[in-house]
Amino acid sequence: MASTTENTGSRAYEEIGFIGLGGMGQPMAMNLLKAGTKLVVWNRSPERTEPLRAAGARVMEDVGGVFRQTETVIVMLADSLAIDAVLERSKLAFASRVGGHTIVSMSSVAPGYSRGLAADIHAAGGRYVEAPVSGSRKPAEAGQLVSLLGGDPETVLKIRPILAPMCREAVICGPVGNALLMKLAINLYVNTMLAGLSEAMHFAERYGLDLDAFTVAIDSGPMACDVTRVKIPKLVDRDFAVQAATADAFTSCQLIADAARAAGIASPLLDLSRKLYGESVDLGNGRLDMTSVIQSIEARTTSLAQSCTEATSTFPDGSN
C-alpha cells in the first residue's frame, strides 16, 4: 500500500534530506556529499544551495520536496522557530510532513523544546533524534565536529553512521534532552574559557607584553588546545571573521542560564560571561566571531580609566 505521507518519491530511501545551509550547515552537507552520500537539500536563501548543487546534490525549490523525496531528514537551523516553520508544526500538515520520517535535529535549541518536538513527531508516526554538535565553522569544514546523540537507542544507532562524514566522534548521551544538556555543559566551558582567554590577552597587551611570546607560552603549556591554537591568532590579529558568532555565544549563554535556573544550579562564571557577550552584541559585534568579546573587556577598561580620571579630577588631594 502506498504511503500517505510525503515520503512518496521513488528515491525516498536512497537519499538523505538536509535543510539549513548556513555557516555550519553548508560545510557539513558538503562533507556528506564528498563521502558519497546522496543528498536532497533546501535552504531559505537559494544562493546557499549552489555549491551543493555543483557538488551533486539535488536542490528542491520548496522544503516540502525534501520530505517527499527522502525518509531521513537532517535539519541544521538557527532556532526552534525555524524548525517549527519547516516542519509546519502548528498546521494540520505537520503529521503528513513528519509521519514515516526520521527527523535528525542538529540545531542547538532548548532541551525542553526538543523533548516536546520529539513527542509531537512520535505522535505523528515519525522518529526523532537530537544531534547537536560541538565545534565551529573550521571543524565543520574539516569534518571534525563532535556529535552528541539523544533519542531512542535503535534510532540513534541507525543515524550514527550517517553523521560520520561530518563528525570525528559521535557520543551517545541517552534519551532526548540529554544530548542538548550535554551541549549546554560543553558550551558553558567553551564560553567561559574564551572569555577568560580574551581577558588574559587584554591583560598581556595592556602591560605591553610580546603577544607572539604570549602565544608561544600558551601553546607550549598545559592550557594548549584546539581553541587556543585557533583563537589566540585571531585575538592577536584582531581578526573577527566569524567562525562562531558572538550573538550565538550570547544565545548559548542564555540557554545555559535558563537550564541552570530551572534546576537551581549556580553558574557564576557563566553569568559574567553572558554579560560580556551581551555587551559585545550591543557594540554591534553580533555577527562577528565570539573573540569580539575582548572588545567588551576593553570597553570596561576604558570606563574604569574614565572613572578613575573623574575621581582624581574631583578630589585632586585624595580627600573624600
N, C-alpha and C positions, 0 to 999 in steps of 0.2 A: 504494500500500500504506500502511495506517495505521501511524503511528509507534508503537513500543512504549514510548517514553519518556513523561515526564509532561507533554509539551507538546501534549496532545491536545484542548484546548479549541477551540471554533470561532473564538474571538477571539485565538488564540495569537500570531498575527503582527501584530496591530494594537496591542497594549498592551505596556507595559514593566512589569516587576516591580520593586518597591522594598521591601527588607527592612531594617529598622532605623530607627526613627523617634525617635531620641534627640535631644539638644540640637542636633546638627548635621543629622541625617538628616531631621527633620521639616521645617525650613525649606527644605532642599534639595529634598525631594519636593514641597513646596508651590510652589516656583518652576517645577518641571516642569509641574505642573497649570495654573498661571497662563499658561504658554506654550502650552497646548493639548495637552500630552502626555497620552495615556490611561494611567492608572496602575492597577495591581493591587498592593495593599500588605498587609503583615503586620508586626506588632510583638509582641514577647513581652508587653508591658504594653498591653492593648487600648485603654485610655483615650487613648493617644498617637495612635491611628488616627482618632479622632473628627473633629478639624479637617480631616483629609484626606478623610474620608467626606463632610463638609459641602461640601467644595470640588469633589466629583465623582469621587473615587477609588473603586474597588471594593475593599472590605475583605474579606480572606479570614479565615475562622475558624481555619485551620491553615496552616502555612507551605507545606505541600505544594500547597495550592491556587494559590499564586503560580506555581509551576513548571508546574502543569497548564494554566494559562491564558496563559502568556507564553513567549516564546523567549529574550528578553534580560532578565536579572535583575541588578539593581544591589543590592549588599549594602553597608550602611554600619553595621558592627557594632563592638562595643567592642574585640574582640581575636580572636586566632586560635582560641581555644576556642569562642567564639560562632559563628564562621564554620564550623568543623568540625561543630558541632552542627546548624546549619541545613542544611548540605549532606549530613548523615548520612555523613560521610566515613569513619567507622570501621565502617560497616554495609554489607551487601550491596546496600541500596537506593541507595547512592551513584551507581552507574553509571546507573540509570534516572532518578535525580533530575537529574543534570547532563548526561547524554547528549543531544545535539541542542540544547543551550542555550549561550548566551554569558553567562558569569558575569563581571560587572564589579565588582571589589572596590575600594571607595573607602576602605576601612579602613586605618589606619596599623598595619602589622604588620612583622615582621622580613623583610628581603629573602629570606633563605634559606627561610623558611616559604612565602613567595609562590611561589618557584621550584618547591618541592615540590608545592604545591597545583596549579600550572599543569600540571605533568607528570601528576598524577593525573587532572585534568579532561580533558586531551588524550587520555590512555589510555582514558577512558570515552566518548570520542566527542564531547566538548564543546569549547568555546573559552573562552579566559580573557584578560582584560585587567586589569592593575592600574592604578588611577586614584586614588591618594591625593591629597588636596587640601591646599593651603597656605591658611591662613586660619582664623578662629574663628567664633563664632556670629554676630556682627554682619555680616561679609562673607557668611556663608551666607544670612542673611535678605535681604541686598541682591542676591544673585546675583552676587557679586563675588569668588568663590573663584578660585584658580588650580589647575587640574587638571594632574597630572603623569602621563603615559601611558606604560605599558610593556607590550609584547606583540608578537605577530605584526603586521607593518605593515598588512596588509589588514584585519585585525580592528580594529585601532586606528583606522584611517580610517573604518570603519563606525560605530564607537562615538562618535567625537569630536563629531559634530553633535548626538547625543542629549544630551550633557552641557552643551551651550551655554547653556541657560537657568539653569544653576546656576553657571557659571564665566565670568569675563570673559576668561580665556585658558586654552588647553589646550596644554601643552608636551610634545612627543613626545620621550621620553628614551631610546628604544632597546628592547632585549629585557626580558622580565620580570626584575625585580630592580632594574633601573636607576632606575625611577621612584621606588621606595621608598628607594633610596640617595640620590637627589636630595632626597627629602623629609627624610631624616635630615640632609643637609648644610644645608638651609634651616632646619630646626629647631635645629640647633646654633647658627646665627647668632641666631635669634629668642630662644632660651632664654638664651643668654649676654647678649644685648643687653638683655633685660628685667631680668635680674639686675643688670646694670650700671646701668640706668636707676633701678631701685629703690634701689641703693646711693647714687647721686647725689642722689636725692630725700631719702634719710635724712641724708646729709651736710649738705645745704642746710637741712633742718628743724632739725637739732641746732645749727646755727650761728644759728638764728633768722632766716634769710633769708625774704623775702617770697615765698611759694610761687607766688602769681599772677605775680610778676615772673620767677620761675624758669621758669614755663610759657611766658610770652611769649618769654623769651630762647631757650629750646629751639626753640619753634615758628617763630621768626624766623630761625633759623640753619641751617647745613648739615646738622644732625642731624635736622631735622624730617622726619617721615614718618607714614604711617597709624598705626603703632604708637605713636609719641609722642603723636599727637593724640587717640588713644583711651585710652591707658593712663595718661598723666600726670593727667588729671582724676580718674580712679579712685583713683590714689595720693593725690592731694591731699584728696579727699573721703572717703578710707578706705572706698571702695565696692568690696567684694569680691564683688559679684554676679557669678556665673560667666559668662564668655564663652569662656575656655579654662581648664579646671580645673587646679589645682596638681598633683593626682595624675596627670593626663595628661601634664603637663610633666615630671614626675619619671619616668614610664614612658618618655617620649620620650628623655630623657637616658640612661636605662639602655640603650635600643635603640641609641642612637648610640655609647655607650661599648663595648657588645658588638661592634658593627661595627668600631670603631676598633681594639680589641684584636685582633680576628681578622685585621686587615690590618697590624698592627704600627705603627699610627698614633698619635702623641702627641696628646692632647686636654686640655691643662692647664686652659683656661678652662671647658670642658665639665665636667671632673671636679669643679671647685669649685662650679659651678652646680648640678650634680647633688646635691651635699651640701646646698646651701641649699634646694633644692626639697624634698628629703627631710626636712630639719629642719622645714619648714613643714607638710608632711604629718603629721609627728609631733606638731605643735602642734594638730592637729585640723582643718587647713585643706584637706584633700584635695579636697573638692567646692566649695571657693571658687575664685575667679579666681586665676590664677597670679601676679597682682600681690601676693598674700598673701606672696610670698617676702620682701617687705620686713619682715615680722614675724620671719623668721629672722635678718635682719641686725640688727634692733632687739634681739633676744634675745642676739645676740653682743655688742652694745654694752653691754647690761646686765651680762652675765657679765664683760666686760672691766673695767667700772667696779667691780664687786664684788671682782674680783681685786686691783685697784689699792688699794681701800679696805682689804682684808685685809692687803696688803703694808705699807701705811702704818701700820696698827694694830700689826703685828708688829715693825716696825722704825721707830719714830717718829723716830729721829735719822738715818735714812737708812743706818745701818750694815748689814752683811750677814754 
